[in-house]
């Protein structure tokens, strides 16, 4: 079960939430606020995307962070 | 592969722009230290690209980062003059005070172009025997 820690100085929470809604059909996500970080736990990943989902997810968050005003 | 950058030299905006450029070729993850002045970039090549190619990607990334940082600096330095030019252009597109006043004082019932006059009244009815004989 991969856990991604997104630094709040770099990544925007809205971007993480938008990514979660975009990827919701491929896995289950749990979001938790910690000090300086937003933690995302990824569970029940579709077997087809198990190897790439976490990496693709973080790339998507990066793209959304850049797009968010 | 990891790259650590000083955010005083490379602003976060420039780093994000550069990362966005490489998003199709690599998996990128960013982190910062607790003071936020050091930014760590983790680059992982997509589709298992060879180590040598990844080194080339690093060089390309650093060059693009410089380019992006310069663009950000120019953008920041020219912000005021850019805003002034756009403001000036918009201001010059506004109607002058004479036109605004004349629009306000004019009554809609005056109809100077005669658009409220019916067609028949303006041009008269068509004559029945005006048909063309063949």
N, CA and C atoms of all chains as a GROMACS GRO file, in nm:
protein
  609
    1UNK      N    1   0.085  -0.120   0.000
    1UNK     CA    2   0.000   0.000   0.000
    1UNK      C    3   0.089   0.125   0.000
    2UNK      N    4   0.108   0.187  -0.117
    2UNK     CA    5   0.197   0.304  -0.121
    2UNK      C    6   0.139   0.428  -0.051
    3UNK      N    7   0.228   0.501   0.015
    3UNK     CA    8   0.189   0.627   0.080
    3UNK      C    9   0.273   0.738   0.018
    4UNK      N   10   0.205   0.838  -0.035
    4UNK     CA   11   0.277   0.950  -0.096
    4UNK      C   12   0.266   1.071  -0.004
    5UNK      N   13   0.380   1.135   0.020
    5UNK     CA   14   0.381   1.253   0.107
    5UNK      C   15   0.407   1.377   0.021
    6UNK      N   16   0.306   1.459   0.008
    6UNK     CA   17   0.319   1.580  -0.074
    6UNK      C   18   0.347   1.701   0.014
    7UNK      N   19   0.459   1.765  -0.009
    7UNK     CA   20   0.497   1.881   0.071
    7UNK      C   21   0.402   1.997   0.042
    8UNK      N   22   0.348   2.056   0.149
    8UNK     CA   23   0.248   2.163   0.131
    8UNK      C   24   0.309   2.293   0.077
    9UNK      N   25   0.443   2.305   0.086
    9UNK     CA   26   0.508   2.424   0.030
    9UNK      C   27   0.509   2.417  -0.123
   10UNK      N   28   0.501   2.296  -0.177
   10UNK     CA   29   0.510   2.278  -0.322
   10UNK      C   30   0.375   2.241  -0.384
   11UNK      N   31   0.312   2.141  -0.327
   11UNK     CA   32   0.188   2.089  -0.386
   11UNK      C   33   0.066   2.152  -0.320
   12UNK      N   34  -0.034   2.185  -0.401
   12UNK     CA   35  -0.159   2.244  -0.348
   12UNK      C   36  -0.259   2.133  -0.319
   13UNK      N   37  -0.332   2.154  -0.209
   13UNK     CA   38  -0.428   2.051  -0.168
   13UNK      C   39  -0.540   2.032  -0.272
   14UNK      N   40  -0.580   2.143  -0.334
   14UNK     CA   41  -0.686   2.133  -0.437
   14UNK      C   42  -0.639   2.044  -0.552
   15UNK      N   43  -0.509   2.056  -0.585
   15UNK     CA   44  -0.452   1.974  -0.693
   15UNK      C   45  -0.458   1.826  -0.656
   16UNK      N   46  -0.428   1.796  -0.529
   16UNK     CA   47  -0.431   1.656  -0.483
   16UNK      C   48  -0.574   1.604  -0.489
   17UNK      N   49  -0.667   1.687  -0.442
   17UNK     CA   50  -0.808   1.644  -0.442
   17UNK      C   51  -0.860   1.621  -0.584
   18UNK      N   52  -0.822   1.709  -0.674
   18UNK     CA   53  -0.866   1.694  -0.814
   18UNK      C   54  -0.808   1.565  -0.875
   19UNK      N   55  -0.682   1.537  -0.840
   19UNK     CA   56  -0.618   1.415  -0.892
   19UNK      C   57  -0.688   1.291  -0.836
   20UNK      N   58  -0.722   1.296  -0.709
   20UNK     CA   59  -0.792   1.182  -0.648
   20UNK      C   60  -0.924   1.157  -0.721
   21UNK      N   61  -0.996   1.264  -0.750
   21UNK     CA   62  -1.124   1.242  -0.819
   21UNK      C   63  -1.103   1.190  -0.962
   22UNK      N   64  -0.991   1.231  -1.024
   22UNK     CA   65  -0.962   1.181  -1.160
   22UNK      C   66  -0.921   1.033  -1.158
   23UNK      N   67  -0.852   0.990  -1.051
   23UNK     CA   68  -0.802   0.853  -1.043
   23UNK      C   69  -0.892   0.761  -0.960
   24UNK      N   70  -1.006   0.810  -0.918
   24UNK     CA   71  -1.090   0.734  -0.824
   24UNK      C   72  -1.138   0.599  -0.880
   25UNK      N   73  -1.142   0.587  -1.012
   25UNK     CA   74  -1.188   0.460  -1.070
   25UNK      C   75  -1.078   0.354  -1.071
   26UNK      N   76  -0.953   0.394  -1.047
   26UNK     CA   77  -0.840   0.300  -1.056
   26UNK      C   78  -0.792   0.247  -0.921
   27UNK      N   79  -0.825   0.319  -0.813
   27UNK     CA   80  -0.781   0.276  -0.680
   27UNK      C   81  -0.862   0.349  -0.573
   28UNK      N   82  -0.832   0.315  -0.446
   28UNK     CA   83  -0.898   0.388  -0.336
   28UNK      C   84  -0.794   0.476  -0.268
   29UNK      N   85  -0.834   0.597  -0.238
   29UNK     CA   86  -0.739   0.694  -0.183
   29UNK      C   87  -0.788   0.745  -0.048
   30UNK      N   88  -0.692   0.763   0.042
   30UNK     CA   89  -0.723   0.826   0.171
   30UNK      C   90  -0.629   0.943   0.188
   31UNK      N   91  -0.687   1.057   0.219
   31UNK     CA   92  -0.606   1.178   0.232
   31UNK      C   93  -0.599   1.218   0.380
   32UNK      N   94  -0.479   1.258   0.423
   32UNK     CA   95  -0.461   1.295   0.564
   32UNK      C   96  -0.363   1.412   0.572
   33UNK      N   97  -0.397   1.511   0.654
   33UNK     CA   98  -0.308   1.626   0.671
   33UNK      C   99  -0.210   1.601   0.784
   34UNK      N  100  -0.083   1.615   0.755
   34UNK     CA  101   0.019   1.605   0.859
   34UNK      C  102   0.098   1.737   0.857
   35UNK      N  103   0.193   1.749   0.949
   35UNK     CA  104   0.271   1.872   0.954
   35UNK      C  105   0.357   1.885   0.828
   36UNK      N  106   0.341   1.992   0.756
   36UNK     CA  107   0.414   2.021   0.632
   36UNK      C  108   0.382   1.928   0.514
   37UNK      N  109   0.301   1.827   0.538
   37UNK     CA  110   0.274   1.730   0.431
   37UNK      C  111   0.125   1.697   0.420
   38UNK      N  112   0.085   1.659   0.300
   38UNK     CA  113  -0.047   1.599   0.281
   38UNK      C  114  -0.020   1.454   0.241
   39UNK      N  115  -0.065   1.363   0.322
   39UNK     CA  116  -0.038   1.222   0.296
   39UNK      C  117  -0.153   1.159   0.217
   40UNK      N  118  -0.116   1.082   0.118
   40UNK     CA  119  -0.218   1.011   0.039
   40UNK      C  120  -0.186   0.862   0.042
   41UNK      N  121  -0.278   0.786   0.098
   41UNK     CA  122  -0.261   0.640   0.101
   41UNK      C  123  -0.338   0.580  -0.017
   42UNK      N  124  -0.270   0.498  -0.092
   42UNK     CA  125  -0.334   0.437  -0.210
   42UNK      C  126  -0.356   0.289  -0.183
   43UNK      N  127  -0.478   0.246  -0.203
   43UNK     CA  128  -0.516   0.109  -0.172
   43UNK      C  129  -0.601   0.050  -0.284
   44UNK      N  130  -0.612  -0.081  -0.288
   44UNK     CA  131  -0.694  -0.152  -0.387
   44UNK      C  132  -0.669  -0.103  -0.530
   45UNK      N  133  -0.543  -0.102  -0.566
   45UNK     CA  134  -0.506  -0.055  -0.701
   45UNK      C  135  -0.542  -0.163  -0.804
   46UNK      N  136  -0.597  -0.121  -0.915
   46UNK     CA  137  -0.628  -0.214  -1.025
   46UNK      C  138  -0.498  -0.283  -1.066
   47UNK      N  139  -0.503  -0.414  -1.077
   47UNK     CA  140  -0.380  -0.492  -1.100
   47UNK      C  141  -0.301  -0.446  -1.224
   48UNK      N  142  -0.373  -0.399  -1.322
   48UNK     CA  143  -0.311  -0.354  -1.448
   48UNK      C  144  -0.217  -0.233  -1.427
   49UNK      N  145  -0.251  -0.150  -1.327
   49UNK     CA  146  -0.177  -0.024  -1.308
   49UNK      C  147  -0.093  -0.022  -1.180
   50UNK      N  148  -0.076  -0.137  -1.118
   50UNK     CA  149  -0.008  -0.144  -0.988
   50UNK      C  150   0.133  -0.082  -0.991
   51UNK      N  151   0.206  -0.104  -1.100
   51UNK     CA  152   0.346  -0.058  -1.106
   51UNK      C  153   0.360   0.092  -1.134
   52UNK      N  154   0.263   0.147  -1.199
   52UNK     CA  155   0.280   0.287  -1.244
   52UNK      C  156   0.189   0.387  -1.174
   53UNK      N  157   0.088   0.338  -1.105
   53UNK     CA  158  -0.015   0.432  -1.055
   53UNK      C  159   0.040   0.542  -0.964
   54UNK      N  160   0.124   0.504  -0.867
   54UNK     CA  161   0.176   0.603  -0.772
   54UNK      C  162   0.256   0.712  -0.844
   55UNK      N  163   0.340   0.668  -0.939
   55UNK     CA  164   0.423   0.764  -1.014
   55UNK      C  165   0.337   0.854  -1.104
   56UNK      N  166   0.243   0.790  -1.170
   56UNK     CA  167   0.154   0.868  -1.257
   56UNK      C  168   0.070   0.965  -1.174
   57UNK      N  169   0.030   0.918  -1.056
   57UNK     CA  170  -0.049   1.002  -0.967
   57UNK      C  171   0.030   1.127  -0.927
   58UNK      N  172   0.156   1.109  -0.889
   58UNK     CA  173   0.236   1.225  -0.846
   58UNK      C  174   0.263   1.319  -0.964
   59UNK      N  175   0.280   1.264  -1.083
   59UNK     CA  176   0.297   1.351  -1.201
   59UNK      C  177   0.171   1.434  -1.226
   60UNK      N  178   0.057   1.369  -1.210
   60UNK     CA  179  -0.071   1.437  -1.232
   60UNK      C  180  -0.090   1.550  -1.131
   61UNK      N  181  -0.052   1.522  -1.004
   61UNK     CA  182  -0.063   1.625  -0.900
   61UNK      C  183   0.026   1.745  -0.935
   62UNK      N  184   0.144   1.714  -0.986
   62UNK     CA  185   0.238   1.820  -1.026
   62UNK      C  186   0.176   1.908  -1.137
   63UNK      N  187   0.120   1.842  -1.233
   63UNK     CA  188   0.054   1.915  -1.344
   63UNK      C  189  -0.061   2.000  -1.294
   64UNK      N  190  -0.141   1.944  -1.205
   64UNK     CA  191  -0.255   2.019  -1.152
   64UNK      C  192  -0.209   2.135  -1.064
   65UNK      N  193  -0.100   2.116  -0.991
   65UNK     CA  194  -0.046   2.223  -0.906
   65UNK      C  195  -0.005   2.343  -0.992
   66UNK      N  196   0.052   2.311  -1.107
   66UNK     CA  197   0.094   2.420  -1.197
   66UNK      C  198  -0.028   2.491  -1.256
   67UNK      N  199  -0.133   2.414  -1.280
   67UNK     CA  200  -0.252   2.473  -1.343
   67UNK      C  201  -0.338   2.551  -1.243
   68UNK      N  202  -0.337   2.507  -1.116
   68UNK     CA  203  -0.421   2.574  -1.014
   68UNK      C  204  -0.373   2.718  -0.996
   69UNK      N  205  -0.466   2.814  -0.991
   69UNK     CA  206  -0.424   2.953  -0.972
   69UNK      C  207  -0.370   2.980  -0.830
   70UNK      N  208   1.727   0.919  -0.980
   70UNK     CA  209   1.821   1.029  -0.981
   70UNK      C  210   1.763   1.149  -0.905
   71UNK      N  211   1.846   1.210  -0.824
   71UNK     CA  212   1.796   1.323  -0.743
   71UNK      C  213   1.876   1.450  -0.770
   72UNK      N  214   1.806   1.561  -0.769
   72UNK     CA  215   1.869   1.691  -0.789
   72UNK      C  216   1.823   1.779  -0.674
   73UNK      N  217   1.916   1.845  -0.606
   73UNK     CA  218   1.878   1.938  -0.499
   73UNK      C  219   1.910   2.080  -0.544
   74UNK      N  220   1.812   2.166  -0.529
   74UNK     CA  221   1.828   2.304  -0.578
   74UNK      C  222   1.805   2.405  -0.466
   75UNK      N  223   1.872   2.518  -0.478
   75UNK     CA  224   1.851   2.627  -0.384
   75UNK      C  225   1.739   2.714  -0.440
   76UNK      N  226   1.633   2.730  -0.361
   76UNK     CA  227   1.517   2.804  -0.414
   76UNK      C  228   1.541   2.955  -0.421
   77UNK      N  229   1.657   3.001  -0.364
   77UNK     CA  230   1.690   3.144  -0.380
   77UNK      C  231   1.748   3.169  -0.520
   78UNK      N  232   1.810   3.067  -0.575
   78UNK     CA  233   1.867   3.081  -0.711
   78UNK      C  234   1.760   3.046  -0.815
   79UNK      N  235   1.694   2.934  -0.792
   79UNK     CA  236   1.589   2.890  -0.885
   79UNK      C  237   1.453   2.904  -0.816
   80UNK      N  238   1.371   3.001  -0.853
   80UNK     CA  239   1.241   3.015  -0.787
   80UNK      C  240   1.150   2.894  -0.811
   81UNK      N  241   1.059   2.871  -0.717
   81UNK     CA  242   0.971   2.754  -0.725
   81UNK      C  243   0.891   2.753  -0.855
   82UNK      N  244   0.850   2.872  -0.900
   82UNK     CA  245   0.773   2.882  -1.025
   82UNK      C  246   0.854   2.825  -1.143
   83UNK      N  247   0.984   2.860  -1.146
   83UNK     CA  248   1.070   2.811  -1.255
   83UNK      C  249   1.088   2.660  -1.245
   84UNK      N  250   1.101   2.610  -1.121
   84UNK     CA  251   1.118   2.465  -1.102
   84UNK      C  252   0.992   2.391  -1.148
   85UNK      N  253   0.876   2.444  -1.109
   85UNK     CA  254   0.750   2.380  -1.149
   85UNK      C  255   0.732   2.381  -1.301
   86UNK      N  256   0.766   2.494  -1.362
   86UNK     CA  257   0.755   2.503  -1.509
   86UNK      C  258   0.845   2.400  -1.578
   87UNK      N  259   0.966   2.387  -1.527
   87UNK     CA  260   1.061   2.291  -1.587
   87UNK      C  261   1.012   2.148  -1.569
   88UNK      N  262   0.966   2.119  -1.447
   88UNK     CA  263   0.915   1.983  -1.421
   88UNK      C  264   0.800   1.951  -1.514
   89UNK      N  265   0.715   2.049  -1.536
   89UNK     CA  266   0.599   2.030  -1.622
   89UNK      C  267   0.642   1.997  -1.766
   90UNK      N  268   0.753   2.058  -1.808
   90UNK     CA  269   0.805   2.032  -1.944
   90UNK      C  270   0.850   1.886  -1.958
   91UNK      N  271   0.900   1.828  -1.847
   91UNK     CA  272   0.956   1.692  -1.853
   91UNK      C  273   0.857   1.584  -1.810
   92UNK      N  274   0.736   1.623  -1.784
   92UNK     CA  275   0.637   1.530  -1.730
   92UNK      C  276   0.607   1.413  -1.824
   93UNK      N  277   0.627   1.433  -1.954
   93UNK     CA  278   0.599   1.325  -2.049
   93UNK      C  279   0.714   1.225  -2.060
   94UNK      N  280   0.833   1.263  -2.012
   94UNK     CA  281   0.950   1.175  -2.026
   94UNK      C  282   0.995   1.111  -1.895
   95UNK      N  283   0.952   1.171  -1.783
   95UNK     CA  284   0.998   1.118  -1.654
   95UNK      C  285   0.890   1.131  -1.546
   96UNK      N  286   0.903   1.047  -1.444
   96UNK     CA  287   0.818   1.062  -1.326
   96UNK      C  288   0.892   1.155  -1.231
   97UNK      N  289   0.825   1.260  -1.191
   97UNK     CA  290   0.893   1.364  -1.111
   97UNK      C  291   0.823   1.381  -0.976
   98UNK      N  292   0.903   1.385  -0.872
   98UNK     CA  293   0.847   1.408  -0.739
   98UNK      C  294   0.932   1.514  -0.669
   99UNK      N  295   0.862   1.610  -0.608
   99UNK     CA  296   0.934   1.720  -0.543
   99UNK      C  297   0.916   1.716  -0.392
  100UNK      N  298   1.019   1.762  -0.324
  100UNK     CA  299   1.011   1.775  -0.178
  100UNK      C  300   1.096   1.895  -0.137
  101UNK      N  301   1.068   1.949  -0.019
  101UNK     CA  302   1.145   2.064   0.029
  101UNK      C  303   1.187   2.039   0.172
  102UNK      N  304   1.294   2.105   0.215
  102UNK     CA  305   1.334   2.091   0.355
  102UNK      C  306   1.243   2.178   0.443
  103UNK      N  307   1.258   2.168   0.574
  103UNK     CA  308   1.164   2.236   0.663
  103UNK      C  309   1.168   2.389   0.650
  104UNK      N  310   1.281   2.443   0.605
  104UNK     CA  311   1.290   2.589   0.586
  104UNK      C  312   1.241   2.630   0.447
  105UNK      N  313   1.229   2.537   0.360
  105UNK     CA  314   1.177   2.564   0.226
  105UNK      C  315   1.278   2.624   0.130
  106UNK      N  316   1.406   2.630   0.170
  106UNK     CA  317   1.506   2.690   0.081
  106UNK      C  318   1.579   2.588  -0.006
  107UNK      N  319   1.559   2.460   0.023
  107UNK     CA  320   1.620   2.355  -0.061
  107UNK      C  321   1.508   2.268  -0.117
  108UNK      N  322   1.510   2.251  -0.246
  108UNK     CA  323   1.406   2.169  -0.310
  108UNK      C  324   1.471   2.047  -0.375
  109UNK      N  325   1.419   1.931  -0.336
  109UNK     CA  326   1.475   1.805  -0.388
  109UNK      C  327   1.385   1.752  -0.499
  110UNK      N  328   1.445   1.726  -0.612
  110UNK     CA  329   1.368   1.674  -0.727
  110UNK      C  330   1.411   1.530  -0.753
  111UNK      N  331   1.314   1.440  -0.753
  111UNK     CA  332   1.344   1.300  -0.787
  111UNK      C  333   1.295   1.274  -0.929
  112UNK      N  334   1.388   1.234  -1.014
  112UNK     CA  335   1.355   1.204  -1.154
  112UNK      C  336   1.365   1.054  -1.178
  113UNK      N  337   1.262   0.998  -1.236
  113UNK     CA  338   1.264   0.855  -1.268
  113UNK      C  339   1.217   0.841  -1.413
  114UNK      N  340   1.302   0.788  -1.495
  114UNK     CA  341   1.270   0.779  -1.637
  114UNK      C  342   1.150   0.689  -1.664
  115UNK      N  343   1.068   0.729  -1.758
  115UNK     CA  344   0.952   0.646  -1.794
  115UNK      C  345   0.997   0.533  -1.885
  116UNK      N  346   0.925   0.423  -1.883
  116UNK     CA  347   0.951   0.306  -1.968
  116UNK      C  348   1.093   0.252  -1.951
  117UNK      N  349   1.148   0.263  -1.830
  117UNK     CA  350   1.282   0.208  -1.800
  117UNK      C  351   1.390   0.255  -1.893
  118UNK      N  352   1.404   0.384  -1.911
  118UNK     CA  353   1.509   0.434  -2.001
  118UNK      C  354   1.647   0.407  -1.940
  119UNK      N  355   1.750   0.380  -2.024
  119UNK     CA  356   1.882   0.345  -1.971
  119UNK      C  357   1.947   0.459  -1.890
  120UNK      N  358   2.042   0.420  -1.804
  120UNK     CA  359   2.108   0.514  -1.712
  120UNK      C  360   2.176   0.630  -1.787
  121UNK      N  361   2.237   0.595  -1.901
  121UNK     CA  362   2.310   0.696  -1.979
  121UNK      C  363   2.214   0.804  -2.031
  122UNK      N  364   2.098   0.756  -2.074
  122UNK     CA  365   1.997   0.848  -2.127
  122UNK      C  366   1.941   0.936  -2.016
  123UNK      N  367   1.935   0.878  -1.895
  123UNK     CA  368   1.885   0.952  -1.779
  123UNK      C  369   1.981   1.066  -1.743
  124UNK      N  370   2.111   1.041  -1.761
  124UNK     CA  371   2.211   1.146  -1.736
  124UNK      C  372   2.192   1.262  -1.834
  125UNK      N  373   2.164   1.224  -1.958
  125UNK     CA  374   2.137   1.325  -2.061
  125UNK      C  375   2.013   1.406  -2.026
  126UNK      N  376   1.916   1.336  -1.970
  126UNK     CA  377   1.791   1.401  -1.929
  126UNK      C  378   1.818   1.502  -1.818
  127UNK      N  379   1.910   1.466  -1.728
  127UNK     CA  380   1.947   1.555  -1.618
  127UNK      C  381   2.006   1.686  -1.674
  128UNK      N  382   2.097   1.671  -1.769
  128UNK     CA  383   2.160   1.788  -1.831
  128UNK      C  384   2.056   1.876  -1.899
  129UNK      N  385   1.968   1.811  -1.970
  129UNK     CA  386   1.862   1.884  -2.040
  129UNK      C  387   1.772   1.956  -1.940
  130UNK      N  388   1.745   1.887  -1.828
  130UNK     CA  389   1.660   1.943  -1.723
  130UNK      C  390   1.724   2.070  -1.665
  131UNK      N  391   1.854   2.062  -1.637
  131UNK     CA  392   1.923   2.177  -1.578
  131UNK      C  393   1.925   2.296  -1.675
  132UNK      N  394   1.943   2.269  -1.802
  132UNK     CA  395   1.942   2.376  -1.903
  132UNK      C  396   1.804   2.441  -1.911
  133UNK      N  397   1.702   2.358  -1.912
  133UNK     CA  398   1.565   2.408  -1.919
  133UNK      C  399   1.531   2.490  -1.794
  134UNK      N  400   1.588   2.446  -1.681
  134UNK     CA  401   1.566   2.516  -1.554
  134UNK      C  402   1.624   2.658  -1.560
  135UNK      N  403   1.743   2.668  -1.616
  135UNK     CA  404   1.807   2.800  -1.632
  135UNK      C  405   1.722   2.890  -1.719
  136UNK      N  406   1.676   2.833  -1.828
  136UNK     CA  407   1.592   2.905  -1.923
  136UNK      C  408   1.466   2.956  -1.855
  137UNK      N  409   1.404   2.866  -1.777
  137UNK     CA  410   1.280   2.899  -1.709
  137UNK      C  411   1.302   3.006  -1.601
  138UNK      N  412   1.415   2.994  -1.530
  138UNK     CA  413   1.446   3.093  -1.425
  138UNK      C  414   1.465   3.231  -1.486
  139UNK      N  415   1.531   3.235  -1.602
  139UNK     CA  416   1.553   3.362  -1.671
  139UNK      C  417   1.420   3.422  -1.716
  140UNK      N  418   1.334   3.335  -1.770
  140UNK     CA  419   1.201   3.382  -1.814
  140UNK      C  420   1.122   3.440  -1.697
  141UNK      N  421   1.131   3.374  -1.581
  141UNK     CA  422   1.061   3.423  -1.460
  141UNK      C  423   1.115   3.560  -1.419
  142UNK      N  424   1.249   3.575  -1.425
  142UNK     CA  425   1.311   3.702  -1.385
  142UNK      C  426   1.266   3.814  -1.479
  143UNK      N  427   1.266   3.786  -1.609
  143UNK     CA  428   1.224   3.887  -1.708
  143UNK      C  429   1.077   3.923  -1.684
  144UNK      N  430   0.997   3.821  -1.661
  144UNK     CA  431   0.854   3.840  -1.635
  144UNK      C  432   0.832   3.931  -1.515
  145UNK      N  433   0.911   3.906  -1.410
  145UNK     CA  434   0.898   3.985  -1.286
  145UNK      C  435   0.944   4.129  -1.308
  146UNK      N  436   1.056   4.145  -1.380
  146UNK     CA  437   1.111   4.280  -1.403
  146UNK      C  438   1.023   4.365  -1.493
  147UNK      N  439   0.956   4.300  -1.589
  147UNK     CA  440   0.876   4.376  -1.686
  147UNK      C  441   0.728   4.387  -1.648
  148UNK      N  442   0.694   4.342  -1.528
  148UNK     CA  443   0.553   4.336  -1.490
  148UNK      C  444   0.487   4.476  -1.497
  149UNK      N  445   0.555   4.577  -1.440
  149UNK     CA  446   0.494   4.710  -1.434
  149UNK      C  447   0.473   4.771  -1.571
  150UNK      N  448   0.577   4.760  -1.655
  150UNK     CA  449   0.568   4.819  -1.789
  150UNK      C  450   0.461   4.746  -1.872
  151UNK      N  451   0.450   4.613  -1.852
  151UNK     CA  452   0.348   4.535  -1.924
  151UNK      C  453   0.208   4.578  -1.884
  152UNK      N  454   0.189   4.595  -1.753
  152UNK     CA  455   0.058   4.638  -1.703
  152UNK      C  456   0.025   4.778  -1.754
  153UNK      N  457   0.128   4.864  -1.760
  153UNK     CA  458   0.108   5.001  -1.808
  153UNK      C  459   0.064   5.000  -1.955
  154UNK      N  460   0.131   4.917  -2.037
  154UNK     CA  461   0.098   4.910  -2.181
  154UNK      C  462  -0.045   4.861  -2.201
  155UNK      N  463  -0.081   4.755  -2.128
  155UNK     CA  464  -0.217   4.699  -2.143
  155UNK      C  465  -0.321   4.801  -2.094
  156UNK      N  466  -0.291   4.865  -1.981
  156UNK     CA  467  -0.383   4.966  -1.926
  156UNK      C  468  -0.403   5.080  -2.023
  157UNK      N  469  -0.293   5.124  -2.084
  157UNK     CA  470  -0.297   5.234  -2.181
  157UNK      C  471  -0.381   5.194  -2.304
  158UNK      N  472  -0.359   5.071  -2.350
  158UNK     CA  473  -0.432   5.023  -2.469
  158UNK      C  474  -0.582   5.016  -2.440
  159UNK      N  475  -0.617   4.968  -2.321
  159UNK     CA  476  -0.758   4.958  -2.285
  159UNK      C  477  -0.820   5.097  -2.268
  160UNK      N  478  -0.742   5.188  -2.208
  160UNK     CA  479  -0.792   5.322  -2.186
  160UNK      C  480  -0.818   5.395  -2.318
  161UNK      N  481  -0.727   5.374  -2.415
  161UNK     CA  482  -0.743   5.444  -2.544
  161UNK      C  483  -0.860   5.387  -2.624
  162UNK      N  484  -0.903   5.265  -2.589
  162UNK     CA  485  -1.017   5.204  -2.660
  162UNK      C  486  -1.151   5.255  -2.608
  163UNK      N  487  -1.150   5.323  -2.494
  163UNK     CA  488  -1.275   5.374  -2.437
  163UNK      C  489  -1.328   5.490  -2.521
  164UNK      N  490  -1.461   5.512  -2.531
  164UNK     CA  491  -1.513   5.626  -2.605
  164UNK      C  492  -1.479   5.757  -2.533
  165UNK      N  493  -1.457   5.863  -2.612
  165UNK     CA  494  -1.421   5.992  -2.556
  165UNK      C  495  -1.536   6.054  -2.479
  166UNK      N  496  -1.512   6.159  -2.400
  166UNK     CA  497  -1.618   6.220  -2.319
  166UNK      C  498  -1.731   6.281  -2.402
  167UNK      N  499  -1.700   6.334  -2.524
  167UNK     CA  500  -1.803   6.395  -2.610
  167UNK      C  501  -1.907   6.292  -2.653
  168UNK      N  502  -1.855   6.173  -2.693
  168UNK     CA  503  -1.942   6.067  -2.740
  168UNK      C  504  -2.032   6.016  -2.626
  169UNK      N  505  -1.973   6.004  -2.508
  169UNK     CA  506  -2.049   5.956  -2.393
  169UNK      C  507  -2.160   6.054  -2.359
  170UNK      N  508  -2.128   6.185  -2.362
  170UNK     CA  509  -2.227   6.288  -2.330
  170UNK      C  510  -2.340   6.289  -2.433
  171UNK      N  511  -2.301   6.280  -2.563
  171UNK     CA  512  -2.404   6.285  -2.667
  171UNK      C  513  -2.497   6.164  -2.659
  172UNK      N  514  -2.440   6.048  -2.618
  172UNK     CA  515  -2.522   5.927  -2.601
  172UNK      C  516  -2.622   5.947  -2.487
  173UNK      N  517  -2.577   6.018  -2.382
  173UNK     CA  518  -2.663   6.037  -2.265
  173UNK      C  519  -2.776   6.136  -2.294
  174UNK      N  520  -2.745   6.243  -2.369
  174UNK     CA  521  -2.843   6.347  -2.392
  174UNK      C  522  -2.944   6.313  -2.502
  175UNK      N  523  -2.905   6.216  -2.587
  175UNK     CA  524  -2.992   6.180  -2.699
  175UNK      C  525  -3.115   6.104  -2.651
  176UNK      N  526  -3.232   6.138  -2.712
  176UNK     CA  527  -3.356   6.072  -2.674
  176UNK      C  528  -3.385   5.960  -2.774
  177UNK      N  529  -3.431   5.846  -2.724
  177UNK     CA  530  -3.456   5.733  -2.815
  177UNK      C  531  -3.572   5.762  -2.911
  178UNK      N  532  -3.659   5.857  -2.876
  178UNK     CA  533  -3.774   5.887  -2.961
  178UNK      C  534  -3.737   5.974  -3.081
  179UNK      N  535  -3.616   6.029  -3.081
  179UNK     CA  536  -3.576   6.117  -3.192
  179UNK      C  537  -3.563   6.041  -3.325
  180UNK      N  538  -3.510   5.920  -3.321
  180UNK     CA  539  -3.494   5.832  -3.437
  180UNK      C  540  -3.430   5.902  -3.557
  181UNK      N  541  -3.303   5.947  -3.545
  181UNK     CA  542  -3.238   6.022  -3.654
  181UNK      C  543  -3.216   5.939  -3.781
  182UNK      N  544  -3.205   5.808  -3.770
  182UNK     CA  545  -3.182   5.724  -3.888
  182UNK      C  546  -3.313   5.674  -3.951
  183UNK      N  547  -3.422   5.706  -3.887
  183UNK     CA  548  -3.552   5.668  -3.940
  183UNK      C  549  -3.579   5.519  -3.939
  184UNK      N  550  -3.528   5.448  -3.840
  184UNK     CA  551  -3.547   5.302  -3.838
  184UNK      C  552  -3.684   5.262  -3.784
  185UNK      N  553  -3.755   5.358  -3.722
  185UNK     CA  554  -3.888   5.324  -3.667
  185UNK      C  555  -3.999   5.344  -3.771
  186UNK      N  556  -3.963   5.403  -3.887
  186UNK     CA  557  -4.065   5.427  -3.991
  186UNK      C  558  -4.094   5.297  -4.065
  187UNK      N  559  -4.221   5.257  -4.080
  187UNK     CA  560  -4.252   5.134  -4.153
  187UNK      C  561  -4.210   5.142  -4.300
  188UNK      N  562  -4.186   5.025  -4.358
  188UNK     CA  563  -4.138   5.015  -4.497
  188UNK      C  564  -4.234   5.084  -4.593
  189UNK      N  565  -4.365   5.058  -4.578
  189UNK     CA  566  -4.465   5.113  -4.670
  189UNK      C  567  -4.466   5.265  -4.666
  190UNK      N  568  -4.452   5.316  -4.545
  190UNK     CA  569  -4.454   5.461  -4.527
  190UNK      C  570  -4.331   5.526  -4.591
  191UNK      N  571  -4.222   5.454  -4.584
  191UNK     CA  572  -4.095   5.510  -4.633
  191UNK      C  573  -4.082   5.499  -4.784
  192UNK      N  574  -4.119   5.382  -4.841
  192UNK     CA  575  -4.100   5.358  -4.984
  192UNK      C  576  -4.230   5.347  -5.062
  193UNK      N  577  -4.343   5.346  -4.996
  193UNK     CA  578  -4.472   5.334  -5.063
  193UNK      C  579  -4.502   5.190  -5.100
  194UNK      N  580  -4.634   5.160  -5.130
  194UNK     CA  581  -4.673   5.024  -5.167
  194UNK      C  582  -4.630   4.992  -5.310
  195UNK      N  583  -4.609   4.864  -5.337
  195UNK     CA  584  -4.570   4.820  -5.472
  195UNK      C  585  -4.690   4.832  -5.565
  196UNK      N  586  -4.668   4.884  -5.685
  196UNK     CA  587  -4.779   4.894  -5.780
  196UNK      C  588  -4.805   4.757  -5.842
  197UNK      N  589  -4.935   4.728  -5.861
  197UNK     CA  590  -4.972   4.596  -5.915
  197UNK      C  591  -4.925   4.577  -6.058
  198UNK      N  592  -4.934   4.684  -6.141
  198UNK     CA  593  -4.899   4.670  -6.282
  198UNK      C  594  -4.750   4.694  -6.310
  199UNK      N  595  -4.672   4.687  -6.208
  199UNK     CA  596  -4.526   4.706  -6.226
  199UNK      C  597  -4.459   4.574  -6.265
  200UNK      N  598  -4.542   4.471  -6.295
  200UNK     CA  599  -4.485   4.342  -6.334
  200UNK      C  600  -4.418   4.353  -6.470
  201UNK      N  601  -4.316   4.275  -6.490
  201UNK     CA  602  -4.245   4.276  -6.619
  201UNK      C  603  -4.317   4.186  -6.718
  202UNK      N  604  -4.347   4.244  -6.833
  202UNK     CA  605  -4.414   4.165  -6.936
  202UNK      C  606  -4.309   4.097  -7.022
  203UNK      N  607  -4.330   3.966  -7.042
  203UNK     CA  608  -4.233   3.890  -7.123
  203UNK      C  609  -4.285   3.881  -7.266
   0.00000   0.00000   0.00000
